[in-house]
Amino acid sequence: MKRALVIVLMLAPIIIFATLIDSLKMELAHADDDQRCSLMLQLASLWMDSAPDSAITILDSAITTLRLSTDTSQLITALIKAGDASRLMHHYAAAQTYFQEALTYNVDESSPQQAYIFNALGNISEELCNFDSALGYHLSSLATNLELEDLTGEAGAMNNIGNIYFNLGNTVKAEEYYRQSLKIKEELGDSLAIAGSLGNLGNISFQRGEYPKALEYYNQAKAIMTRQKDTEALALFLNNLGNLYGEMQEYQRAREHFEQSLAYYRDAQNKRGIARTLYNLGNCSYYQKEPELAKTYFLQALDDAKEIGSKDILVAAFLSMANLEEEQNHPAAALRYHRQYTALKDSIYSEETNTAVSELQMQYEMEKQNREKERYRLAAEKQKNANLRLAIGLMAVFGAGLFIFWQYRTKVHINCLLRDEIAKAVQTQKDQQQIIVHQANLTALGEMAAGIAHEINQPLQNISLSAENMEFSLSDSPPDADYLREKISYIFQDIARIRTIAEHISLFSSEQASELHQPFDINESITNALFMMRKQYELDGIHLQRDLASDIPPVMGNSYKTEQIVLNMLTNARDALRGDGVCIPPEKKVVVRSFVQDDSAVIEVQDSGCGISAKIQDRIFHPFFTTKEVGQGSGLGLSISYGIAREMGGSVELVSAANPTIFRILLPLWEKA
């Protein structure tokens, strides 16, 4: 079971890959001309690593089509992909052709694509040991990356230039570029790139015979590669370590490193790495006095190097085979290999090549200076043009400003009149709203008149009774002074009670304080409203129950306007309990609650009436909407209550429409506002 599961997991990526390719093929079969090239590029990208030959076939088809179109962007992409696929197959001449054609279409002199093409052509020339061409391309890549301010590209180009100088034997110049490259890589924190630079510096030390220093560099790089689990890069450093141990005549340790490196290169199918490592194993066998084994490795290295066109490996292998055949008394074979070595070496390392490299370096430095001068010239010209455009722009703006000012002067009077009319209309609307609110207050007072009259009548009767008692007491001889003082005290208490009622009614019926953001005690506003409605509820036989929390913090708003909201709710609750002939409430009960919920103080008014029909629930807060008969109500109570609550930062909502009916008022707490 486990084995089957492992097989399924191993095959899953292959199945997904094949499915994706089949899907793209089906789309390609039914695609129009505009879509075909894009689909072919996607298909080539999938085939690039596993089947580069198939990728090139489909890319050639796409390139043929794109050459006839105006889409140079896709054509450049297709040519670059074809060049990459050819490099994977070690078809360097074809790769050069693709990249050079892409370069002719790339009109942007400072684009990432151009830098990539220069780098690719430089690497191909290096593979073919055309070091003068390689240096030229890498210098161009460096210049482009400097223009783009691409640090990664700069570091790569400097590293490649260092490689060229190293291959030409100029270790001083090579080390200069390697160290510049390493500095940038350390700034970027790129571990793999840092390992590559450390390996290159190790090669410099190795070339100079500084073996302990070279060993230190190689081991540092090897440690990074081991942590990063990059086996192909690790193979390179194992090769370097093998060469170092070979120079130190520790041939068995050298062989172990070469064999491990060869295994990694074969896993990665890196033919150049395989050829280089086979050649190194041949040298190791030669020094270990195993000439036949050495010859086997050299011949294998020659075959692989010929297949990929790697001239530097061919030169080294030809020379080693010539020396080996001569030692084994095979003069004809030795002469043949020596002639091949001489011919190939002369084509690579010539005096003309070294001169060309020097000229390229000087040309690069001169071009760099010319670019700087051109940059300053363009900047100055750009500034001059900018100043000219600014002057023209200012003149245009001045002219436009004069025109706009003239237009403004012609319309300013009309705008002023319109603004005055709007201000008057807004003020009229505010006055009308205030009148409506005030009338609603007076309406509420009118409805409470009977209860208020009863409230005032009771202390008046007490005053009258106390006066009569005082009159009778004065007829006594002598009058009872303590009794008279007691009655006078009762009279003052009743007068104070009447004054309190009158003052509260006066405040409530007036415009009230306009300040909507001040702290007040919400229970006090509820108590005042209940006081004004108490007698009306008693006359209508309604049981009024209070459930007020004692720990409510101060509320932000206006106490009188909050009292008005509660009065409106109590009035609506009273009307709901009077009955309309159709619905008679089972009991007449109103409950008023207060409590804290989250950051708000809450007032709930609950009645045991018949509830609110679902058909009208979305209209109950609309102005002038009422279910009462004409002349029985204004339809403003809930609308005004809703507006007042919103002004104070709160809300009014219907919590329950029936059984029982509950309206909830929420106002923000002062300390949370």
KOLLUMZA-307709 format. One line per field, with one value per residue (C-alpha): z, y negated, x negated; residue in one letter. Coordinates in nm, 3 decimals. Each point is the difference from the previous one (the first is absolute). Example, Ala and Ser with C-alpha at 12.3 -4.5 7.8 and 13.67 -1.06 7.14 Angstrom:
2
zz	(0.780, -0.066)
yy	(0.450, -0.344)
xx	(-1.230, -0.137)
residuo	(a, s)
***
This chain:
673
zz	(0.000, 0.097, -0.314, -0.216, 0.173, -0.061, -0.369, -0.029, 0.164, -0.236, -0.307, 0.102, -0.128, -0.328, -0.047, 0.079, -0.239, -0.279, 0.063, -0.021, -0.328, -0.148, 0.105, -0.171, -0.314, -0.015, 0.044, -0.271, -0.245, 0.033, 0.057, -0.239, -0.141, 0.287, 0.265, -0.170, 0.064, 0.367, 0.048, -0.185, 0.235, 0.303, -0.142, -0.072, 0.359, 0.131, -0.232, 0.061, 0.266, -0.086, -0.381, -0.131, -0.355, -0.001, 0.143, -0.285, -0.261, 0.121, 0.063, -0.361, -0.113, 0.227, -0.113, -0.367, 0.069, 0.221, -0.256, -0.223, 0.276, 0.178, 0.347, 0.055, 0.375, -0.046, -0.277, 0.233, 0.273, -0.247, -0.125, 0.357, 0.090, -0.315, 0.091, 0.352, -0.134, -0.246, 0.284, 0.198, -0.297, -0.037, -0.349, 0.058, -0.360, -0.024, 0.342, -0.114, -0.311, 0.202, 0.259, -0.261, -0.192, 0.324, 0.057, -0.337, 0.099, 0.351, -0.066, 0.370, 0.083, 0.375, 0.049, 0.218, -0.316, -0.165, 0.308, -0.001, -0.371, 0.045, 0.296, -0.192, -0.303, 0.232, 0.166, -0.338, -0.127, 0.320, -0.052, -0.351, 0.139, -0.205, 0.291, -0.185, -0.108, 0.346, 0.169, -0.240, 0.071, 0.378, 0.002, -0.194, 0.252, 0.286, -0.164, -0.052, 0.360, 0.126, -0.199, 0.146, 0.352, 0.020, 0.275, -0.064, -0.369, 0.082, 0.233, -0.261, -0.278, 0.216, 0.095, -0.368, -0.092, 0.281, -0.155, -0.337, 0.152, 0.203, -0.317, -0.163, 0.295, 0.130, 0.365, 0.123, -0.221, 0.071, 0.377, -0.032, -0.170, 0.227, 0.311, -0.144, -0.079, 0.350, 0.165, -0.185, 0.073, 0.370, -0.007, -0.162, 0.242, -0.284, 0.158, -0.323, -0.184, 0.292, -0.016, -0.372, 0.065, 0.285, -0.239, -0.260, 0.258, 0.094, -0.364, 0.005, 0.311, -0.155, -0.319, 0.208, 0.200, 0.323, 0.083, 0.367, -0.097, -0.297, 0.225, 0.241, -0.280, -0.146, 0.336, 0.074, -0.335, 0.046, 0.340, -0.153, -0.287, 0.241, 0.209, -0.312, -0.135, -0.346, -0.120, -0.344, 0.146, 0.268, -0.277, -0.127, 0.339, 0.046, -0.332, 0.119, 0.324, -0.198, -0.217, 0.310, 0.171, -0.328, 0.001, 0.362, -0.121, 0.217, -0.294, 0.186, 0.163, -0.339, -0.162, 0.270, -0.065, -0.379, 0.020, 0.226, -0.235, -0.303, 0.165, 0.063, -0.357, -0.147, 0.212, -0.136, -0.357, -0.016, -0.293, 0.036, 0.369, -0.084, -0.264, 0.233, 0.287, -0.225, -0.111, 0.366, 0.087, -0.293, 0.144, 0.344, -0.141, -0.199, 0.314, 0.186, -0.267, -0.163, -0.365, -0.157, 0.237, -0.066, -0.377, 0.044, 0.190, -0.251, -0.300, 0.170, 0.076, -0.365, -0.127, 0.232, -0.070, -0.378, 0.038, 0.177, -0.180, 0.317, -0.136, 0.330, 0.109, -0.347, 0.018, 0.343, -0.097, -0.330, 0.184, 0.271, -0.261, -0.199, 0.314, 0.098, -0.347, -0.012, 0.338, -0.129, -0.311, -0.244, -0.201, -0.282, 0.238, 0.213, -0.307, -0.112, 0.338, 0.026, -0.339, 0.099, 0.326, -0.176, -0.265, 0.250, 0.253, -0.262, -0.103, 0.359, 0.163, -0.257, 0.040, -0.206, 0.254, 0.290, -0.196, -0.083, 0.366, 0.102, -0.267, 0.118, 0.356, -0.114, -0.222, 0.294, 0.220, -0.275, -0.067, 0.372, 0.008, -0.315, 0.154, 0.307, -0.218, -0.210, 0.315, 0.129, -0.341, -0.019, 0.356, -0.081, -0.321, 0.186, 0.263, -0.272, -0.171, 0.335, 0.067, -0.343, 0.053, 0.343, -0.149, -0.271, 0.261, 0.225, -0.290, -0.086, 0.362, 0.022, -0.314, 0.125, 0.336, -0.166, -0.193, 0.310, 0.199, -0.268, 0.003, 0.376, 0.002, -0.237, 0.212, 0.353, 0.045, -0.110, 0.228, 0.297, -0.062, -0.033, 0.321, 0.187, -0.131, 0.105, 0.346, 0.038, -0.112, 0.245, 0.286, -0.088, 0.006, 0.340, 0.135, -0.128, 0.157, 0.330, -0.019, -0.064, 0.298, 0.220, -0.109, 0.079, 0.349, 0.046, -0.127, 0.260, 0.266, -0.111, 0.033, 0.346, 0.110, 0.202, 0.191, 0.063, 0.119, 0.246, 0.116, 0.067, 0.145, 0.285, 0.155, -0.051, 0.202, 0.271, 0.009, 0.026, 0.283, 0.188, -0.034, 0.144, 0.295, 0.062, -0.005, 0.262, 0.209, -0.005, 0.160, 0.307, 0.280, 0.001, -0.343, -0.003, -0.151, -0.059, -0.179, -0.226, -0.083, -0.094, -0.237, -0.155, -0.063, -0.179, -0.215, -0.104, -0.089, -0.225, -0.161, -0.074, -0.154, -0.230, -0.093, -0.092, -0.224, -0.166, -0.059, -0.152, -0.229, -0.100, -0.086, -0.191, -0.202, -0.086, -0.269, 0.254, 0.022, -0.344, 0.130, -0.114, 0.141, 0.377, 0.276, 0.185, 0.210, -0.226, 0.293, 0.100, -0.349, 0.019, 0.348, -0.116, -0.296, 0.223, 0.243, -0.279, -0.129, 0.334, 0.048, -0.358, 0.049, 0.330, -0.167, -0.281, 0.245, -0.138, 0.233, -0.035, 0.106, 0.030, -0.027, -0.003, 0.048, 0.265, -0.143, -0.335, -0.064, -0.131, -0.352, -0.281, -0.137, 0.120, 0.302, -0.110, -0.353, 0.144, 0.225, -0.310, -0.170, 0.309, 0.017, -0.366, 0.067, 0.313, -0.191, -0.280, 0.257, 0.173, -0.331, -0.086, 0.327, -0.046, -0.268, -0.334, 0.012, -0.213, 0.236, 0.378, 0.200, 0.254, 0.266, 0.024, 0.100, -0.099, 0.112, -0.023, 0.030, -0.007, -0.019, -0.162, -0.317, -0.145, -0.033, 0.019, 0.259, -0.093, 0.075, -0.080, -0.001, -0.005, -0.024, 0.004, -0.291, -0.318, -0.179, -0.336, -0.329, -0.217, -0.296, 0.165, 0.200, -0.268, 0.003, 0.370, 0.014, -0.309, 0.069, 0.017, -0.014, 0.253, 0.047, 0.207, -0.131, -0.153, 0.272, 0.257, -0.072, -0.204, -0.097, 0.113, 0.336, -0.118, -0.287, 0.238, 0.256, -0.268, -0.119, 0.353, 0.084, -0.321, 0.079, 0.339, -0.162, 0.096, -0.158, 0.050, -0.115, 0.015, 0.185, 0.017, -0.194, 0.220, 0.313, 0.135, -0.211, 0.092, -0.121, 0.085, 0.030, -0.009, 0.101, 0.020, 0.342, 0.077, 0.100, -0.327, -0.234)
yy	(0.000, -0.243, 0.088, -0.069, -0.334, -0.097, 0.093, -0.210, -0.297, 0.036, 0.022, -0.285, -0.287, 0.188, 0.052, -0.366, -0.110, 0.223, -0.120, -0.363, 0.062, 0.183, -0.287, -0.256, 0.218, 0.011, -0.378, -0.041, 0.209, -0.230, -0.332, -0.294, -0.165, -0.252, 0.274, 0.263, -0.164, -0.062, 0.364, 0.124, -0.202, 0.151, 0.352, -0.064, -0.119, 0.330, 0.203, -0.212, 0.221, 0.344, -0.016, -0.301, 0.144, -0.006, -0.351, -0.119, 0.157, -0.183, -0.321, 0.000, 0.016, -0.288, -0.207, 0.048, -0.131, -0.288, -0.125, -0.082, -0.186, -0.330, 0.158, -0.035, 0.056, 0.358, 0.058, -0.102, 0.231, 0.291, -0.058, -0.012, 0.325, 0.166, -0.115, 0.142, 0.334, 0.021, -0.065, 0.286, 0.227, -0.149, -0.129, -0.315, -0.125, 0.017, -0.166, -0.287, -0.049, -0.021, -0.241, -0.227, -0.026, -0.086, -0.272, -0.162, -0.031, -0.129, -0.376, -0.094, -0.045, 0.041, 0.286, 0.312, 0.210, -0.162, 0.062, 0.365, 0.041, -0.152, 0.231, 0.308, -0.084, -0.058, 0.340, 0.173, -0.169, 0.105, 0.361, -0.019, -0.164, -0.316, -0.211, -0.331, 0.028, 0.125, -0.299, -0.241, 0.145, 0.008, -0.360, -0.097, 0.193, -0.185, -0.339, 0.081, 0.118, -0.316, -0.205, 0.207, -0.021, 0.380, 0.108, 0.371, -0.046, -0.213, 0.269, 0.273, -0.200, -0.082, 0.368, 0.101, -0.261, 0.138, 0.348, -0.127, -0.157, 0.317, 0.213, -0.242, 0.037, -0.356, 0.088, -0.358, -0.133, 0.309, -0.046, -0.370, 0.087, 0.301, -0.217, -0.274, 0.268, 0.152, -0.340, -0.049, 0.357, -0.049, -0.319, 0.197, 0.293, 0.258, 0.313, 0.201, -0.289, -0.063, 0.364, -0.040, -0.303, 0.182, 0.288, -0.241, -0.159, 0.352, 0.060, -0.315, 0.120, 0.347, -0.150, -0.195, 0.309, -0.129, 0.339, -0.052, -0.323, 0.170, 0.291, -0.251, -0.170, 0.334, 0.137, -0.319, 0.028, 0.374, -0.062, -0.253, 0.235, 0.288, -0.214, -0.116, 0.359, -0.119, 0.322, -0.129, -0.297, 0.230, 0.219, -0.296, -0.062, 0.372, -0.016, -0.300, 0.177, 0.309, -0.207, -0.162, 0.334, 0.122, -0.292, 0.086, 0.363, 0.139, 0.199, 0.232, -0.294, -0.170, 0.313, 0.019, -0.362, 0.050, 0.315, -0.174, -0.300, 0.229, 0.159, -0.342, -0.117, 0.316, -0.046, -0.354, 0.117, -0.276, 0.119, -0.264, 0.083, 0.370, -0.056, -0.220, 0.251, 0.297, -0.189, -0.067, 0.370, 0.084, -0.226, 0.153, 0.354, -0.105, -0.124, 0.314, 0.206, 0.139, -0.098, 0.219, -0.134, -0.351, 0.056, 0.121, -0.316, -0.227, 0.160, -0.028, -0.365, -0.059, 0.157, -0.212, -0.319, 0.053, 0.050, -0.333, -0.186, -0.080, -0.112, -0.052, 0.360, 0.125, -0.186, 0.145, 0.354, -0.006, -0.101, 0.265, 0.271, -0.108, 0.028, 0.335, 0.154, -0.121, 0.163, 0.324, -0.012, -0.073, -0.279, -0.014, -0.039, -0.246, -0.213, 0.003, -0.121, -0.258, -0.149, -0.021, -0.167, -0.254, -0.094, -0.050, -0.184, -0.245, -0.079, -0.085, -0.163, -0.229, -0.330, -0.161, 0.121, -0.159, -0.324, 0.006, 0.053, -0.300, -0.212, 0.105, -0.098, -0.343, -0.040, 0.078, -0.260, -0.262, 0.082, -0.027, -0.351, -0.097, 0.125, -0.213, -0.307, 0.074, 0.044, -0.342, -0.159, 0.157, -0.108, -0.361, 0.005, 0.155, -0.275, -0.265, 0.151, 0.026, -0.370, -0.089, 0.217, -0.156, -0.352, 0.096, 0.171, -0.305, -0.221, 0.240, 0.014, -0.382, -0.030, 0.264, -0.178, -0.329, 0.174, 0.180, -0.325, -0.171, 0.285, -0.014, -0.374, 0.045, 0.274, -0.104, -0.210, 0.284, 0.241, -0.236, -0.030, 0.376, 0.053, -0.242, 0.177, 0.338, -0.137, -0.137, 0.330, 0.196, -0.237, 0.021, 0.378, -0.009, -0.239, 0.224, 0.306, -0.187, -0.105, 0.360, 0.122, -0.278, 0.072, 0.365, -0.105, -0.212, 0.285, 0.227, -0.264, -0.030, 0.375, -0.016, -0.296, 0.209, 0.172, -0.326, -0.171, 0.284, -0.037, -0.373, 0.039, 0.224, -0.248, -0.283, 0.195, 0.057, -0.375, -0.081, 0.250, -0.133, -0.360, 0.098, 0.173, -0.310, -0.218, 0.219, -0.001, -0.381, -0.015, 0.171, -0.219, 0.013, 0.165, 0.311, -0.135, 0.346, 0.119, -0.309, 0.042, 0.366, -0.096, -0.280, 0.259, 0.227, -0.293, -0.080, 0.366, 0.012, -0.333, 0.140, 0.309, -0.215, -0.213, 0.314, 0.126, -0.341, -0.039, 0.346, -0.059, -0.338, 0.154, 0.288, -0.216, -0.260, 0.039, 0.196, -0.009, 0.043, 0.168, 0.365, 0.113, -0.037, 0.261, 0.070, 0.267, 0.208, 0.133, -0.358, -0.069, 0.324, -0.089, -0.348, 0.146, 0.258, -0.277, -0.193, 0.308, 0.164, -0.146, 0.072, 0.363, 0.012, -0.151, 0.259, 0.287, 0.085, 0.166, -0.173, 0.198, -0.141, 0.212, -0.254, 0.109, -0.201, 0.038, -0.182, -0.250, -0.352, -0.007, -0.238, -0.210, -0.232, 0.096, -0.190, 0.140, 0.350, -0.067, -0.094, 0.332, 0.195, -0.202, 0.080, 0.371, -0.005, -0.181, 0.260, 0.281, -0.157, -0.034, 0.364, 0.114, -0.200, 0.243, -0.081, 0.216, 0.269, 0.097, -0.016, 0.051, 0.287, -0.223, -0.363, -0.001, -0.210, 0.080, -0.257, 0.136, -0.149, 0.184, -0.009, 0.196, -0.016, -0.375, -0.122, -0.076, 0.171, -0.101, 0.253, -0.078, 0.319, 0.019, 0.291, -0.134, 0.183, -0.083, -0.154, 0.158, 0.134, -0.200, -0.334, 0.076, -0.153, -0.328, -0.072, -0.242, -0.197, -0.358, -0.044, 0.375, 0.100, 0.275, -0.227, -0.165, -0.349, -0.259, 0.260, -0.014, -0.188, 0.298, -0.188, 0.165, 0.288, -0.205, -0.281, 0.250, 0.173, -0.333, -0.119, 0.327, -0.014, -0.359, 0.120, 0.285, 0.269, 0.181, 0.113, 0.345, 0.240, 0.308, 0.199, -0.074, 0.207, 0.219, -0.239, -0.309, -0.145, -0.323, -0.052, -0.332, 0.016, -0.298, -0.010, -0.005, -0.319, 0.178, 0.206, -0.289)
xx	(0.000, -0.277, -0.195, 0.305, 0.050, -0.364, 0.036, 0.318, -0.173, -0.297, 0.224, 0.234, -0.224, -0.056, 0.375, 0.074, -0.277, 0.134, 0.358, -0.109, -0.184, 0.302, 0.224, -0.226, -0.015, 0.382, 0.020, -0.266, 0.203, 0.303, -0.176, 0.011, -0.313, -0.028, 0.009, -0.217, -0.337, 0.075, 0.106, -0.312, -0.222, 0.176, -0.042, -0.370, -0.054, 0.142, -0.227, -0.312, -0.164, 0.138, 0.007, -0.199, 0.001, 0.384, -0.009, -0.225, 0.228, 0.309, -0.197, -0.127, 0.361, 0.096, -0.303, 0.093, 0.352, -0.116, -0.252, 0.299, 0.183, -0.061, -0.022, -0.376, 0.040, 0.121, -0.257, -0.287, 0.139, 0.021, -0.356, -0.138, 0.181, -0.134, -0.352, 0.037, 0.127, -0.292, -0.249, 0.156, -0.069, -0.354, 0.087, -0.200, -0.009, 0.380, 0.035, -0.226, 0.215, 0.323, -0.142, -0.163, 0.329, 0.181, -0.258, 0.087, 0.367, -0.070, 0.005, -0.007, -0.369, 0.053, 0.244, -0.030, 0.049, -0.301, -0.216, 0.112, -0.085, -0.349, -0.062, 0.117, -0.218, -0.296, 0.046, 0.030, -0.317, -0.177, 0.114, -0.148, -0.317, 0.059, -0.120, -0.022, 0.366, 0.098, -0.163, 0.170, 0.344, -0.052, -0.123, 0.316, 0.208, -0.172, 0.063, 0.371, 0.043, -0.170, 0.253, 0.285, -0.153, 0.047, -0.242, 0.053, -0.077, -0.308, -0.137, 0.056, -0.165, -0.304, -0.033, 0.010, -0.263, -0.219, 0.039, -0.123, -0.311, -0.061, 0.014, -0.246, -0.240, 0.044, 0.067, -0.047, 0.280, 0.213, -0.031, 0.095, 0.330, 0.069, -0.032, 0.225, 0.256, -0.027, 0.055, 0.330, 0.113, -0.067, 0.211, 0.282, -0.040, 0.003, -0.158, -0.034, -0.160, -0.238, -0.108, -0.075, -0.223, -0.179, -0.070, -0.139, -0.230, -0.107, -0.090, -0.217, -0.185, -0.034, -0.147, -0.253, -0.103, 0.158, 0.152, 0.105, 0.179, 0.165, 0.110, 0.158, 0.198, 0.115, 0.116, 0.195, 0.177, 0.058, 0.163, 0.242, 0.088, 0.059, 0.239, 0.181, 0.017, -0.113, -0.167, -0.098, -0.185, -0.143, -0.140, -0.205, -0.159, -0.070, -0.184, -0.200, -0.087, -0.104, -0.233, -0.147, -0.064, -0.154, -0.246, -0.076, -0.066, 0.280, 0.134, 0.237, 0.182, 0.006, 0.155, 0.272, 0.101, -0.001, 0.214, 0.255, 0.003, 0.051, 0.305, 0.158, -0.071, 0.152, 0.314, 0.025, -0.086, -0.264, -0.213, -0.268, -0.036, -0.016, -0.270, -0.207, 0.024, -0.090, -0.311, -0.089, 0.046, -0.231, -0.270, 0.048, -0.034, -0.307, -0.178, 0.108, -0.185, 0.315, -0.059, 0.271, 0.265, -0.129, 0.029, 0.359, 0.096, -0.180, 0.175, 0.340, -0.073, -0.100, 0.325, 0.217, -0.201, 0.032, 0.376, 0.046, -0.282, -0.194, -0.337, -0.180, 0.066, -0.099, -0.333, -0.082, 0.107, -0.194, -0.320, 0.048, 0.064, -0.309, -0.219, 0.154, -0.041, -0.361, -0.076, 0.151, -0.222, 0.282, -0.168, 0.256, 0.292, -0.197, -0.077, 0.363, 0.127, -0.278, 0.088, 0.366, -0.102, -0.226, 0.256, 0.280, -0.219, -0.126, 0.359, 0.088, -0.302, -0.153, -0.178, 0.276, 0.256, -0.186, -0.032, 0.371, 0.086, -0.212, 0.162, 0.346, -0.083, -0.125, 0.305, 0.227, -0.172, 0.024, 0.365, 0.067, -0.150, 0.190, 0.324, -0.060, -0.066, 0.309, 0.206, -0.107, 0.066, 0.347, 0.074, -0.098, 0.204, 0.291, -0.020, -0.011, 0.304, 0.174, -0.063, 0.137, 0.307, 0.044, -0.009, 0.249, 0.215, -0.004, 0.104, 0.279, 0.109, -0.007, 0.213, 0.240, 0.010, 0.097, 0.276, 0.127, -0.011, 0.207, 0.249, 0.006, 0.071, 0.291, 0.158, -0.091, 0.314, 0.226, -0.186, 0.037, 0.373, 0.029, -0.198, 0.227, 0.311, -0.141, -0.087, 0.351, 0.153, -0.220, 0.087, 0.371, -0.023, -0.174, 0.267, 0.277, -0.162, -0.034, 0.366, 0.104, -0.205, 0.136, 0.356, -0.054, -0.113, 0.310, 0.217, -0.156, 0.062, 0.361, 0.047, -0.158, 0.211, 0.245, -0.278, -0.185, 0.317, 0.050, -0.362, 0.049, 0.353, -0.113, -0.252, 0.257, 0.256, -0.262, -0.075, 0.374, 0.049, -0.304, 0.130, 0.341, -0.170, -0.212, 0.316, 0.167, -0.318, -0.018, 0.346, -0.143, -0.129, -0.288, -0.075, -0.227, -0.325, -0.158, 0.313, -0.003, -0.371, 0.064, 0.284, -0.210, -0.277, 0.253, 0.112, -0.360, -0.061, 0.307, -0.095, -0.350, 0.161, 0.217, -0.303, -0.202, 0.283, 0.035, -0.376, -0.030, 0.297, -0.149, -0.338, 0.153, 0.239, -0.267, -0.273, -0.210, -0.378, -0.153, -0.315, 0.012, -0.335, -0.009, 0.005, 0.326, 0.170, 0.224, 0.206, 0.086, 0.143, 0.202, 0.130, 0.108, 0.187, 0.171, 0.098, 0.174, 0.185, 0.080, 0.350, 0.105, -0.098, 0.195, 0.310, -0.022, -0.057, -0.348, -0.248, -0.339, -0.308, -0.352, -0.319, -0.285, -0.361, -0.182, -0.354, 0.043, -0.285, 0.075, 0.144, -0.103, 0.288, 0.281, 0.211, 0.315, -0.008, -0.050, 0.302, 0.199, -0.094, 0.115, 0.326, 0.071, -0.060, 0.220, 0.276, -0.010, 0.005, 0.303, 0.185, -0.079, 0.163, 0.323, 0.120, 0.158, 0.311, -0.162, -0.279, 0.043, -0.321, 0.019, -0.161, -0.109, -0.363, -0.304, -0.357, -0.280, -0.356, -0.348, -0.333, -0.345, -0.081, -0.353, -0.081, 0.360, 0.267, 0.328, 0.363, 0.272, 0.373, 0.208, 0.380, 0.244, 0.203, 0.101, -0.325, -0.093, 0.103, -0.284, 0.139, -0.078, -0.316, -0.227, 0.202, 0.052, -0.297, 0.114, 0.124, 0.380, 0.065, 0.269, 0.257, 0.227, 0.312, -0.016, -0.045, -0.113, -0.376, -0.262, -0.219, -0.312, -0.080, -0.219, -0.153, -0.102, -0.131, -0.207, -0.146, -0.086, -0.174, -0.206, -0.107, -0.129, -0.196, 0.254, 0.295, 0.359, 0.104, 0.291, -0.123, 0.322, 0.320, 0.234, 0.031, -0.124, -0.074, -0.342, -0.163, -0.367, -0.189, -0.383, -0.216, -0.383, -0.166, -0.193, -0.323, 0.001, 0.084)
residuo	(m, k, r, a, l, v, i, v, l, m, l, a, p, i, i, i, f, a, t, l, i, d, s, l, k, m, e, l, a, h, a, d, d, d, q, r, c, s, l, m, l, q, l, a, s, l, w, m, d, s, a, p, d, s, a, i, t, i, l, d, s, a, i, t, t, l, r, l, s, t, d, t, s, q, l, i, t, a, l, i, k, a, g, d, a, s, r, l, m, h, h, y, a, a, a, q, t, y, f, q, e, a, l, t, y, n, v, d, e, s, s, p, q, q, a, y, i, f, n, a, l, g, n, i, s, e, e, l, c, n, f, d, s, a, l, g, y, h, l, s, s, l, a, t, n, l, e, l, e, d, l, t, g, e, a, g, a, m, n, n, i, g, n, i, y, f, n, l, g, n, t, v, k, a, e, e, y, y, r, q, s, l, k, i, k, e, e, l, g, d, s, l, a, i, a, g, s, l, g, n, l, g, n, i, s, f, q, r, g, e, y, p, k, a, l, e, y, y, n, q, a, k, a, i, m, t, r, q, k, d, t, e, a, l, a, l, f, l, n, n, l, g, n, l, y, g, e, m, q, e, y, q, r, a, r, e, h, f, e, q, s, l, a, y, y, r, d, a, q, n, k, r, g, i, a, r, t, l, y, n, l, g, n, c, s, y, y, q, k, e, p, e, l, a, k, t, y, f, l, q, a, l, d, d, a, k, e, i, g, s, k, d, i, l, v, a, a, f, l, s, m, a, n, l, e, e, e, q, n, h, p, a, a, a, l, r, y, h, r, q, y, t, a, l, k, d, s, i, y, s, e, e, t, n, t, a, v, s, e, l, q, m, q, y, e, m, e, k, q, n, r, e, k, e, r, y, r, l, a, a, e, k, q, k, n, a, n, l, r, l, a, i, g, l, m, a, v, f, g, a, g, l, f, i, f, w, q, y, r, t, k, v, h, i, n, c, l, l, r, d, e, i, a, k, a, v, q, t, q, k, d, q, q, q, i, i, v, h, q, a, n, l, t, a, l, g, e, m, a, a, g, i, a, h, e, i, n, q, p, l, q, n, i, s, l, s, a, e, n, m, e, f, s, l, s, d, s, p, p, d, a, d, y, l, r, e, k, i, s, y, i, f, q, d, i, a, r, i, r, t, i, a, e, h, i, s, l, f, s, s, e, q, a, s, e, l, h, q, p, f, d, i, n, e, s, i, t, n, a, l, f, m, m, r, k, q, y, e, l, d, g, i, h, l, q, r, d, l, a, s, d, i, p, p, v, m, g, n, s, y, k, t, e, q, i, v, l, n, m, l, t, n, a, r, d, a, l, r, g, d, g, v, c, i, p, p, e, k, k, v, v, v, r, s, f, v, q, d, d, s, a, v, i, e, v, q, d, s, g, c, g, i, s, a, k, i, q, d, r, i, f, h, p, f, f, t, t, k, e, v, g, q, g, s, g, l, g, l, s, i, s, y, g, i, a, r, e, m, g, g, s, v, e, l, v, s, a, a, n, p, t, i, f, r, i, l, l, p, l, w, e, k, a)
***
